[in-house]
Amino acid sequence: CARAIALHEGEAIRHAVGARQSLWYRVDTRDDSALRVSTRGSTIDPALHAFSDCRVADRAPLASVDDSFGLQADLPLVPKTQTFWYVRADNLGGAGELELSVVRAVVIGGRVTRNAGNAPQADITVALFRADSSSPYYLGTTNTLADGTYTFGVSGAGNFAVRTGEFSYSAPKGFLHEAYNGFVCSTTDPYYLGTCGSSTQNFTPIAVADPGSASIDFGLDLAGSV
């Protein structure tokens, strides 16, 4: 971490990495704008973790992300009092090339709780869609942290849609999943919005400016079971 590779807003850098190797980067911004650190273009399966300082690199990261888009990771860095972060990129598979880029981001985040008791729900999958046209398209997923929070960092203003869900290979949690705002989904698969709501409306669009942000919370009910 103390010898981290410098990476600035608007830059991209590419490195050859070995199997299971990790690289450290120091990501700097010109002001307090939100950033998105992306591994898109890499030939490996990377995960990203953000820290405020090398002195806390052995503790839990401020943010972690894996498989935001296919095997690639998009890590949002939300503005704080500092203008830099330390980012560790972990290669989870075989040798290949890591490409890391830093761009300004629009931040969409929130919290997932259980309606009864308002308890935070960890490891719930949240999916993000761009909804600028009549056919929204899938941008990626992230999972909630222990406190129920999630964060996306995306490029550019626009209209978005968000829903909760579960992948078929995950241990079922038994929730009725929904798209914002209150459109219950008939299937848990987070890739699709068409199974939420009705044939005429599946979600409420979320308009976000650039720069800007949106806070979208979910309160989920448990489904019945037989």
N, C-alpha and C positions, 0 to 999 in steps of 0.2 A: 504493500500500500504506500509506503514512504517513497517508492520509486515509480509511482503511478504515471502512466502515459497521459500527457495533456491533450484534452479534446475540448474544443470550443463550439459554441453555438454556430450552426451553419456549416460545420465541417463534417467530413466522413473519413474514416480511416480503416484500413484492411490489414489483417495480420494472419499469418499461418499459425495454427495452434495444434498442439498434440492432443491425443486422446485424454480426456478427463483433466485437461490443463485449465488453469484459471489465469486471467489477466486483470490487472487493476488499471483504472482510468480515473483521472481527475477531470470532471466536467465543469466548465466555467460558463457563466452567462453574463451578458452586458448589464442586465438590470434584474428586476424581480419577476420577470415573466416566467410562466410555466414552460417547461421543456419536455420533449419526448425523445428518449434515447431508444433507438431501434436497431435490431440486428438483421433487418430484412436485407437480403442479398447474400447472407452467409450460407456456407455449404455444410454447416454443423448444426447441432441441436443445442442452442445456448440458453442459459438462464441468467437474469440480471438481478443484482442486489445493490441497493443504494445505502450509503452511510454518510453521516455528517462529518466524520473526522477519522483519521487513521487510529486515533486513540480508542475508538469504540468499535473497531473492525472485528473484534472477537465477540461482540454482542449481537443481539437480534437486529437485523437491518431495518432502516426506516421504511423501505418498500422493497418488495421482491416480485418478480413476474417471470412466467415461463409459458411458452406455447400460446401467445396472444393471437398469432396468425399462423396457422400451420404449426411448424416447429420453431418459428421465429418469435422473438420477444419484443414487446413495446413497453418501455418503462417510463411512466410519467413522473416527472420531478416537480412537485408542487411548490410554489414560491414560499420561502421562509425568510428569516432575517439574514441568512447568509446567501452568497452568490456562487457557491460551488458545492459540489458533492463528490464523494468518492464512490465509484461504481465498479463492482467486481463482476466480471463476465465469466461464468463457469461453462466449460464445454462438457455436456452431459453424455457425449458419445465419442465416436472415433475421430481421428485427425482430419483436419480440413482447414477452411478459411473462415475467419470471423470478420464481418463488416459491421462497423458501429457508426451510426450517424446521429447528429443532434440537431433537432429543429424546434422551433416554437410550437407550442401546443395549446389546444383548447382542452380544458379539464372538465370531465364529467365524472362525478362520484356520488357517493351516498352511503347508506347504511341499510342492512337487511336484518330485520328482527322478526320474532314470532309475535303475532297479534296478541295472543293471550299472554300477558305478563311483560311484553316488550323486551324479552331477552335477546341479546345479540346472537346471530347465527353465523358460525364460522364455516368456511369451506363450501359456501353456496356459490354456484356458478352464475355469473351475470354476463349476458351477451349484449353487445352494442351493434346497432345498425345505423347506416346513413339513410335518411328518409327524405331526400330532396325531390324524389320522383314518386310516381304511383307504385313503383316496385322497389321497396327498401332492400338494400343489400347488406349482408353480414360483414362486419369489420373485424370482430374478434371477441374473445371472452377473457374474463379474469375471475378470480375466486376471492371471496370475502376473507378478511383476516379474523383474528380471534375476537376483536371488538365489533365484528359485523360490517366493517367498512370495506369499500372497494373504490378503485380509482382507475379511470381511463385517461390517457393523453392522446389526443388526435390532432391532425393537422387541418386547419381551415375552419371557417364558420360554416353553419348549415343547420339543417334539421336532422334530429337523431331520434332513435327509438331504443329503449332498453327493456330487457326482460330477464327474469330469473329462470333457472332450469337445472337439470341434472343430466350428465352423460350416462349412456346405458351401461358403461363399465364401472360406474361409481356405485358405492353402497347407497341404496335408496334411503332418503331422509323422510319421505312421507308427506311432503308439503304439496299444497295446491300452488303451483307456480303461476306467475302472472306477468303481463307486460304493463308498463307504466301507461295509464294510471288506473289500476283496478280491473284490467282485462284478463280474466282467468284463462289459462291455457289448458287445452285438453290433453296435450302431451308434454312430457318433461324435456324433450330434446331442445337445447338452447339455440340450435342453428336456425329455427323457423319462427316467424311471427304469425304465419297464416293459421296456426292452430290456436291462436289466442283470440279472445273476444268473439265476434260474430262474423258473418259473411260480409257485412257492410263496414265494420270498423274493428281493427285489431290492436290499436295502440293510440296513445296521445303523443303527437310530435313534440319534441323538445328543441326549441330554437336557441342556438348558442352563437353569440358574436365572437369575433376574433380581434383583440383579446377578450376573453370572457370565460365563464364557467357556469356549470349547472349542478345543483344538488338534488339527486333523485333517491328517495328512500322507499323501501318496500316493507310492508308488514304482512307476513305470510300466515295462512291458516293451515292446519294439518288436514289432510284428506282422510276420509274414512277407509277402512280396510275390511276385507272378508277373510 
